């Protein structure tokens, strides 16, 4: 996407608003969600977990952080 510069706000094109129910709106939302999914992976493992102690929770959280860091290094 090219970078465009404007001297005044009047030179800018108006915002593209879509009417609810417009198929283009749903495509635009899907594109934004897809971009977010690809650019920022989940920072947590989905699911429900129970721990007997706070120490157990902290240990699991640390393991997840290490796994996430390794996954980022592989990219």
C-alpha positions as a printed NumPy array, in Angstrom:
array([[  0.   ,   0.   ,   0.   ],
       [  1.561,   3.309,  -1.037],
       [  2.068,   6.166,   1.388],
       [  0.267,   9.331,   0.377],
       [  0.873,  12.793,   1.787],
       [ -1.641,  15.611,   2.012],
       [ -1.076,  19.285,   2.676],
       [ -4.543,  19.768,   4.148],
       [ -7.384,  17.595,   5.369],
       [ -9.494,  18.904,   2.494],
       [ -7.226,  17.058,   0.031],
       [ -7.998,  13.728,   1.668],
       [-10.7  ,  11.509,   0.222],
       [-13.761,  10.991,   2.425],
       [-13.962,   7.901,   4.635],
       [-15.54 ,   4.829,   3.088],
       [-18.567,   3.999,   5.241],
       [-20.606,   0.914,   4.516],
       [-24.271,   0.397,   5.216],
       [-25.2  ,  -2.423,   7.623],
       [-26.135,  -5.488,   5.592],
       [-23.87 ,  -4.546,   2.675],
       [-21.86 ,  -7.613,   1.525],
       [-18.781,  -5.386,   1.144],
       [-18.976,  -4.661,   4.881],
       [-18.78 ,  -8.353,   5.739],
       [-15.832,  -8.845,   3.367],
       [-14.022,  -5.88 ,   4.937],
       [-14.587,  -7.249,   8.462],
       [-13.358, -10.691,   7.376],
       [-10.213,  -9.14 ,   5.885],
       [ -9.466,  -7.238,   9.1  ],
       [ -9.964, -10.38 ,  11.207],
       [ -7.75 , -12.422,   8.872],
       [ -5.029,  -9.775,   8.993],
       [ -5.147,  -9.776,  12.798],
       [ -5.025, -13.567,  12.933],
       [ -1.955, -13.676,  10.676],
       [ -0.065, -10.743,  12.183],
       [ -0.614, -11.297,  15.907],
       [ -0.828, -14.905,  17.05 ],
       [ -2.639, -15.765,  20.241],
       [ -0.787, -14.937,  23.424],
       [ -2.52 , -17.69 ,  25.335],
       [ -3.4  , -21.319,  24.925],
       [ -7.179, -21.71 ,  24.548],
       [ -9.016, -23.788,  27.074],
       [ -9.811, -23.93 ,  30.757],
       [ -7.065, -24.931,  33.156],
       [ -7.137, -25.576,  36.882],
       [ -4.13 , -25.409,  39.164],
       [ -3.677, -26.547,  42.714],
       [ -1.489, -23.593,  43.582],
       [ -0.361, -20.226,  42.321],
       [  3.109, -21.682,  41.816],
       [  1.696, -24.275,  39.403],
       [ -0.091, -21.549,  37.441],
       [  3.059, -19.432,  37.258],
       [  5.138, -22.412,  36.099],
       [  2.666, -23.193,  33.291],
       [  2.526, -19.544,  32.244],
       [  6.319, -19.454,  32.049],
       [  6.325, -22.591,  29.869],
       [  3.809, -20.972,  27.512],
       [  5.958, -17.849,  27.264],
       [  9.044, -19.915,  26.402],
       [  7.092, -21.866,  23.746],
       [  5.747, -18.613,  22.261],
       [  9.26 , -17.113,  22.125],
       [ 10.574, -20.224,  20.355],
       [  7.712, -20.076,  17.867],
       [  8.524, -16.432,  17.094],
       [ 12.194, -17.302,  16.557],
       [ 11.245, -19.968,  13.992],
       [  9.425, -17.411,  11.824]])
